[in-house]
Structure formats: C-alpha cells, structure tokens
Amino acid sequence: MKLVLDAEQEDLRAAVRKFLSDKAPSERVRAVMDGGPEQDLGHDPAVWSGLAALGVLGLTVPDELGGAGAGHVERAVVAEELGRALTPVPFLASAVLATDALLALDDDDARTELLPKLAAGELVGTVAVAERGGVWDRTGGATTATERDGRWQLTGVKTPVLAGDTADVVLVVARTPDGPGWFVVEGGAAGFARRRLTGLDPTRRVARLEFAATPARRLATADAAAAVDLVADLAAVALAAEQVGVQARAMELTVDYAKVRVQFGRPIGSYQAVKHGCADMYSAWEHAVSVLRYAAWTADEERAELPVAAALAQTYIGPAAFTTATGMVQYHGGVGYTWEHDAHLYYKRAKSAEQLLGSPAQHRARLADRLGV
C-alpha cells in the first residue's frame, strides 16, 4: 500500500495549483458564479480548455483512447486542487462520472466515440442515475426504457444531475423489460427537457432532467447494476479528494486569519480555545488525507477493497470537511458571515458535497453492510 505521493504526482499537483492560481482565482470563481457570459455555461471555457491542455481531463482514460493512461491517485490529486480553489468546472460530472461509466461498460464503440472527446474537453458528459432527491437506484428507478422498431426511448425524471443543464451527452440508467440498462442521450434530443436547479452551492451546477419518449442508444454491458456500483464507488473517491482540498484550504485560511486578527491586544491565535480548534482541524485533515490515499490506491491496485474504502472515505471525509468549514466561519467571526468573504463558499461546498452521493448516515450504513457488521 502506498500512501505518499511520488515526485511526478507532486509535480502534477504543483502544475494544477499554479494554473488554477493564475486562471481561476477567487475573483474569477465569483465572476462565473455571479454572472457574465459564462453563467449560462456554468464554467469558464478558458479554464476548461486549459485543464484539457494540461491533460487532466482524461487521466484515467487509456492512451489509445486519447487519455493520459494514468490512475485514480493522479485524478485524486487534480480533484483535490479543484476543491481547494472551488473551481466551477464540470470535472466531477465529465472527467469522473461519465468517463468512469464508459470505462465500466462493455461498449467499445461508445468508448471509441466519446472518450477522446471527453478527455480533450470537446464534450462535457454526465451521468443521470439519481432520483427522488439524490438516491442512486441501481435498478433504473422509475425511469423506463422501451424499444420500438429497434430503437430505444426513455421516459422518466432524473434529479439532481451534475452539469445536467449544459452537458453535451448524458449517460442514463433506466429500467428495461430485462433489467437495468445504460443509455446515451444527446443534449439536443427530442423530448429531452432540463431545468437548472437552485442548489446550496453556487459554484456547482445541478439540474432536473425529464425524458418524454426521448430517443436513446443502449450501451452494451454484461451487468448494468454492477457498473452503477463501480461508478458510484469511484465517484466517492474523487469527491473525497475534492473534499480534502476544501478542508485543507479552509484550515489554511483559518490559521492565517488567527495569526493576524487582534482581539484584546493579542492575535486570536494565541488564545487556547482557538489553538485547540486549529489543532483539531489539522488532525482531522491528516486523517482525511490517509483515508483518501488508501481509497485512491485501492481504485488503482486492489479493486476488491474499493467498496469498503470508498464507503469509508465518504463516511469520514465528508463530515470532517464540513466540520472544518464550519470552524472556518466561526473563527473568522463577523467577517466570516459576509457575502464578500469566501468562508461561506467553502461552507456551502462542504455541506453540499457531504450530501451529494448520499447522506453520512447512508454511507455509514453502506460501510457497515460491506464490512458485514
């Protein structure tokens, strides 16, 4: 087991951090979030194309399909940096969910057609599985697929869907007469309606997708339900990496503020209660990094351990990141509650991410089940 990044992975981290510092600082994040031409798109095209040029949108895609042929540890490094910067890009939707779904299925034609474009940033993809407010239903839920004259049509609703309002291709799990199946729906398909939802986190776009006899192409796979489980576990690892990035940056900003904010003639960081709070943040972050590195390692090297590692990552890291973000707001005092300060953005990202793939209670139950408890 390897829990420490090597030199190349540290170089990747440095390159992504520098790029985001230059091209996606807080001011740019707020510009995309609050208005401007990028608001309709949901992200800054220049940042997205820049990430593509760095080769990080296809890290887990094989070389022969236009990717970097790297692994989930490297992708976790990138997700961590995106979380630190709160970068509003559809990385989790396209470079994680859609990419992992195509790799988990058995449809060579779809992989050859879509993966190079996803890796190059030419297409934005996403996965539509959740129904009833976020529950991932491996059976396809209430969304049905019917075949007529050799062509498939989908009917139903999926919500919430990451980047669902702007994605070029959507990979949908639907119920068929012979069990769950995976389908590709083009963004401009007939009978396909999508509506942007107002979420807690203004830096992350989610949508409600409605299918009304929408034309779709069925993807070949031996076990659609198993593919859903794998995609969910790999997404849990990538999301955990993002949460670790949020946690790290919230901690850093809080410690920096505690050094310069003077109260009663002393920096607040000199008071024991604040010292202990910052120490707790650091301890929680150290534990989170270890859990994340283990989970990413299993994704690359020991897939049999991935289900437990993924559930553990979300069980621990999600609440830990939110606790740190909460402390960030509290230790910043009045300024931490203002719109102008970034504290509320980290708080909202931490809370929404904690619930994105299921509640902490659901992750604990999943972990207990996978451990046979």
Buried (B, 14 or more C-beta within 10 A) or exposed (E): EEEEBEEEBEEBBEBBBEBBEEBBEEEBBBBBBEEEEBBEBBBBEEBBBBBBEBBBBBBBBBEEBBBBBBBBBBBBBBBBBBBBBBBBBBBBBBBBBBBBBBBBBEBEEBBEBBBBBBBBBBBBBBBBBBBEEBEBBBBBBBBBBBEEEEEBBBBBBBBBBBBBBBBBBBBBBBBBEEEBBBBBBBBEBEBBEBEBBEBEBBBBBBBBBBBEEBBBBBBEBEBBBEBBBBBBBBBBBBBBBBBBBBBBBBBBBBBEBBEEBEEEEEBBBEBEEBEEBBEBBEEBBEEBBEBBBBBBBBBBBEEEBBBBBBBBBBBBBBBBBBBBBBBBBBBBEEEBEEEEBBBBBBBBBBBBBBBBBBBBEBBBBBBEEBEEE
